[in-house]
Amino acid sequence: MQIAFIGLGHMGGPMAVNLHKAGHHIRAFDLSQDACDKARTEGLTLATSAEDAVQGAEVVVSMLPASQHVEALFLGKGGQDGLLQHIAKGTLVIDSSTIAAATSQKVAKAAEAAGIAFIDAPVSGGTGGAIAGTLTFMVGGTDADLERARPVLEKMGANIFHAGSVGAGQTAKICNNMLLGILMIGTSEAMALGVANGLDPKVLAEIMRRSSGGNWALEKYNPYPGVHENAPASKGYAGGFGTDLMLKDLGLAQENAMAMKASTPLGGLARALYAAHSLGGHSGEDFSSVIKMVQKKG
Ligand code: NAD
């Protein structure tokens, strides 16, 4: 199958490589030259622009940072000069970026008017899951469009959930990431407290992992350096899921909570803490670096 892949960052790069390894013909594009160069060394064929990438594509996959990038790409600045105008009728667009549900619905509506199918399919599982092809997809769209997307999603993920109609995948994703943001801060506090008391971080991590505090961060993404060899914490908090991306997701969750008059006090506090952490010079580090806020210095 010919697939256009737009956005070759920490997640999109390895996802596109998995589709390539599965035998699909990928035409990839990213605005960043570094991302394109890296993708080329992994064997991907690079297009000269997003418009070029979608020529002849049966499926278009996008993996961009935030709502404004997705809207600008597909709808263009004035809503007239976007990529949708260059995508053939009958094509399926799979947007895996984490963005506002309302933006997914806006793009889906414009796509439908142009005879193009659209699903939102944000992911969970981190860069490790993207590389291993074990991501969890949370899909919003029709049954028929999900079944069309399934053979493509299966090459990049291990779990595919149908959350509901377009936008529902995004709602599930922000609920999950609000919980993740909160549990990473909680895990950081517990790790820092134990280590301040002289406990060995690996021993403490293993005790909590197998006790009632066990969670995903303790399983595979410990914020304390040296506990998990492949976690960003053991690599100077490089790569992974950026603090500012977590901040964006917590912002989406709070906007939604306000609209729904929902009570999310810990989600609100987590957003405020990641905002302070970002301003403190950690915006580009992995979000698990939030442990630095609660760690004893020196
Ligand atoms: P990233 O910043 O590493 O990559 C995004 C890429 O999109 C960049 O290379 C950028 O140059 C490119 N881009 C932006 N606008 C573009 C355009 N118009 N055309 C082509 N390329 C464009 O981000 P990431 O970590 O890969 O995350 C991507 C999305 O996945 C985000 O919405 C994020 O919230 C979500 N996500 C990330 C993780 C993670 O662990 N990193 C996990 C789950 C979900």
Boltz pocket constraint, residues with backbone or C-beta under 6 A from the ligand:
constraints:
  - pocket:
      binder: B
      contacts: [[A, 6], [A, 7], [A, 8], [A, 9], [A, 10], [A, 11], [A, 12], [A, 29], [A, 30], [A, 31], [A, 32], [A, 35], [A, 50], [A, 63], [A, 64], [A, 65], [A, 66], [A, 69], [A, 73], [A, 96], [A, 97], [A, 98], [A, 99], [A, 123], [A, 124], [A, 125], [A, 126], [A, 127], [A, 240], [A, 241], [A, 242], [A, 245]]
      max_distance: 6.0
